[in-house]
Structures are given as C-alpha cells and as structure tokens.
Amino acid sequence: MSARLVIDGVSVGHGGDPVVHDATLTVPDGAVLALVGPNGSGKSTLLKTLYRVLKPLRGHLLLGDDDLAAMAHRDNARAVGVLTQDDTGGFEFTAWEAVMLGRSPHLGTFGRPGPGDAAVVADALDRTGCAAFAARPLSELSGGERQRVLLARALAQQPRVLVLDEPTNHLDPHHQLGVLRLARDLGTTVVAALHSLDLAAQYADLVAVLSSGRIAAVGPPAEVLTTELLATHFRVDGSIVADPVTGAPRVLLRELDAGQATS
C-alpha cells in the first residue's frame, strides 16, 4: 500500500482564520521530509492536519489513494503514527505499557494484545534504546527517556507515515542523532518538524521551508538551504558544506551583519 503523501492546497488554522495558507508539497513513499521554519511559522499547525487534530479549511491530504480527512479515526490511527511536542500524559504507565498503547488501533473494540503485539512492542523498545527501562514507570524516566518511549509507541503502530513534531526535544546529542538515523532507516514515509537546520540537512531527503504560514521552498537540502534563503527567512548568515567524514550536507550559521539584515 502506497505511503506517498500529498498535501494539496491546504489552508488550516484555528476557527476560521488560516495560520497556514495554500500549502502544497509531495513526500514520496519512504522519503523523509524535514519541515523547518522560524518560530510561529505554522509547522505544528500543518502537522496537526495529518493526525486529525485540525481539519483543513481548504485543500486535500492524500496518503496513497486515501483521503486522510475522510478516513475513519481508527483507520487514520493505523495509518499515521505521531510523536508530538506536548504529550505529557500517562505517567502512571510503565514504558512497556505506554508502547503497547501503540497497538490499540490494530485491536478490536474488546481485543486483547497477543504474542504478535508483544513482539512488535519489544522490537520498538529495542530499536529506540528503551528496552533497559521497559518495566519502569514513565514518571521515573528523564525527559529524554520519555521522548524515546513515545517514539517507540509511534513505531509500534506500524504506520504508513510517521509524523514527528520536534522529535529531538529533551534529547542529548547522542540520542538526537540516533532518533533521526532511526527515522531515516525505517523505510517509512516521515514528516518531521525540526528546529535544527543542520539536522534537517543531514537526515532529510527533502526540506520544506514554512515562513509566515506559506511554503517558501521545497527540495533537497543542498538546493533549498541557500545563503539567500537563510538570510531572508531565518535572519542568519549561513552556508551549506559537505561533512568531511560522511559527505552529508551540513549547515553553518552565523549572525547577520547589520548591513545584511533583511526586512
């Protein structure tokens, strides 16, 4: 089943006032798209349309041949795995129990998880480095450990598309790199909102720049994150260089000189 994601002319906001205007982009099946932009540009608002917290005011969202807005909620929960910025509930659950919640969309109304579900959960915990504390309550874990458990829960859904809203929040550098490498290696379509332009350049196949609620550019990182674009939309002086070890694009940032500032 195709996991090609098409966002076609989507406007979305709170009430009748759009925050995001006419967003259009395509994420090929199995690709990683990094959604970047200044604070308040509408990244989280756009992501919320994918997992049905917000309904588009205009436009369409297609996953393969399926209209996400028209899906039954259970089908949407099977298709779209989510890691949000503000998921702070469930502290009474152990890590294992929290990740098992990711299997809920695959169970019937009164269904109970079986050995197959337990195997999926164990695999998700292992891949995110959470197996060592699977029996501990979330309330006893650090912010970074909880973040990894929530990612494991999203993986346990076995979704067609994985939506990550600032997935590196609370994580130390080692685990930031590990989470994004894992997302890239999944083979699943991934849409991730990221603050770090450098991480976006290293790990994404495509970068979409959202500025003032509009898509300013979409394409491969080295083509999109130009010096001109960084100055115009992020108010920084920056350049793309190749990592001397991996060859991956890296973003170097400096403050703009007063004479370079863009109004």
N, C-alpha and C positions, 0 to 999 in steps of 0.2 A: 504494500500500500504506500503510495507516494507521500512524502513528507515535505514536498515543495510548498513553501509559504509565500502567499501573495497578499500584500497589503495594497489595496487599490483605492486611491482617493479617499482615505479615511480621515474624517474630522471627528474629534472627540473632546469632551470637556465635562464640566460639572454643571448640571442644569442645562440651559440652552446656550451657554457661552463656550465656544470652542477654545481649548488650550492648544490643541494640535490641529493644523489645517491641511487638508488635502494630502496626507502622507501617502506616498506611493513607492513601494520597493518590493523586490523579489529576493527570497533566500532559497537557493537551490537545495534540493534534497541532500541532507547530510552536511551542509555547509554551516560554518559558524559566522554569524553576523554580530559585530560589536556596535551597539547604539551609543554614541557619545554626544556630548553637548554641554554647554555651560549649565550651572545650576538654574533650575526653573525653566528649562527649555522644553519640557514635556516628555522626557524619556519614560518615567514611570507611568504617566498617564496613558501613553500609547501602549505600553506593555499590558496595562490592565484590560485593554480590549481583547487581548489574546486569551485571557483566562476568565473572561466574562464578569469582571467586577464593574466595568463600564461598558455601555453599549454605544457603538459608533452613532454619531449624529448623521453622518453620511458615509457612503463608501462600503466596501466589502472586504472581508477577510477570508481567504481560502487556504485550506490545508489539503493539498492534493485537489481532489474534486469536491471536497466537503466545505460547506459554508459554516465557519465556526460559530457565527451568531445564531444560526438555525439549528445547531446541534442540541440534542437533549443534554442536560447538565452532566449526567453520568458519562455519556459519550465524550463530552468535552474534557472531563476529568481523566478519562483514559488517554485522550489524545495529547493533552497539554500538561506537562509537569512544570511546577513552579517553585522557585525559591525567591521569596520577597524580602524586602528590607525590614519590614515591621512585624514579622512572625515571631511573637514572643510568648505565645500560649503553650499549654501542655507541659508545664514544668513538672507536673506530678508523674509523667510517663518516664519509663526508662528509655534509653536510646533505642533499644530493640523495639519496644512498643511504639515509639514515635515513628520509626521507619516502617513498621508493619502497617501503619495507617495509610501509607502509600499504596497498599494493595487493596484498599477499600473499594475503589471503582471497579475492580475486577471480580468482586464477590457479589453474590445475590443479596437481596434485602436481608435475609436471615442467614447468609452464608458465613461459614467459619473458615479461616485460613487453614490450608492444608500443607503437606510437606513441600509441595512445589512453591507455595508462597514463602515458606520459611527459607527455602534455598535462595530465592530472589533477594530476600532481606539480608541474608548472610553475605551474599555477594556484594550488595550495595554498601554494607558496612565495611567490608574488607577493602573495596575499591576506594573508599573515601578516608581510609585510615581510622575508622571508628570502632573496629572490632574489639580493641582492647578495653573499651569502656562501654560495651553494649549493655551491660547489666546495671549501669549507674543511672540515677535519675537525672533528667535534664537540669534540674535545679542545682546539681553539684558540679556541672560542667562549666568551663570557661566560655566566654562569648564565641571564641574561635571554634571550640569543640562543638558547641550547639549549631553553629553555622554549617559545619561539616555533616552533622546529623541530619539537618534539614535538607541538605543537598542529597544525602543518601535516601531520604524519604522520597524526593522527587525522582531519583533514579529507579526506586522500587516500583514506581508507577509504570515503568517501561513505556514512556510516552513517545509519540511520533515527533514532537517538538518540545524542547526544553527551554523554558523562559527563566532567565536569571537576572534579578534586579539587584545590582551591586553585590555580586556573589563573593567578592573579596573583602567585604566589610568585616572587621574584627579579626582578620587573619594576619598572622605574621608572614614575612616574605616567602618562607619555605612553602607554607600552605597556600598562599596566593598563587604561586606558580603551579603547585600541584593540582589545585582545583581547576585552573584554566587548561592545563595539559589534559586532565581527565575529560573535561568537557569537549576538548578538541578531538580526543581519541575515541569518543563514544561511537562515532558514526551516525549520531542523531543530529537532526537539524537543531541548531542552538541560536537563540537570540538573547544576547546579554547586554544589559546596560552597564557601562563601565565609566568610572571617573578617570582612570589612568589611561592616557593616550598611548603610553609606552606598552602597557599590557595588551591593549587593543591591537596595536601594530604587530606585536609578536605572535598573538594566538588566533586572531580572526582571519578568515578568508576574505571577508568584506567588512567595510566600515561604513556606517551611515551617520552623518553629522546632522543633528537636530539643533536648530538655532531659532529662537523666538517662535517656537511652535511649528516650524517648517523644515522639511528635509532640504538641507543646503547642498549635500553631495552624497553620493553612494558609489562605492567601488573598492578595489583592492587598496589596502592601507597605504602603500607607497605612492599610489596615484592620487589619493584623496587628501592625505595629511601633508599638504604643501605648506611652504612658508607663508604664502599669501593667505591661505585658508586659516591657518593657526592665528595669524595676526588679526584677521577680520572677525572671526567668530569666538576665539578664546582669549584675545588680547595678550598673546605671548609671542615672543620671537622663537621660532623653532625650526628644526630641520630633521629630515629622515636620514639615518645612516644604517649601514649593514653591520649586524653584530659580527665581530671578528671571529667568533667561535662557531656560531650556528648559521650565520648568513641571514638570519631573520631581520626584518626591518625594526629599527629602534628609533624612538623619538627623543631628541634632545631639546629641552626647553630652557629659555632664558626670559627675563623680564624685557618688555619692550622699552627701548629708549623713548624719551618724551617725544622726539620727532617722529617716531614710528607709530605712535598710538593712533588707532583707527576710531573714528567717532561712531 
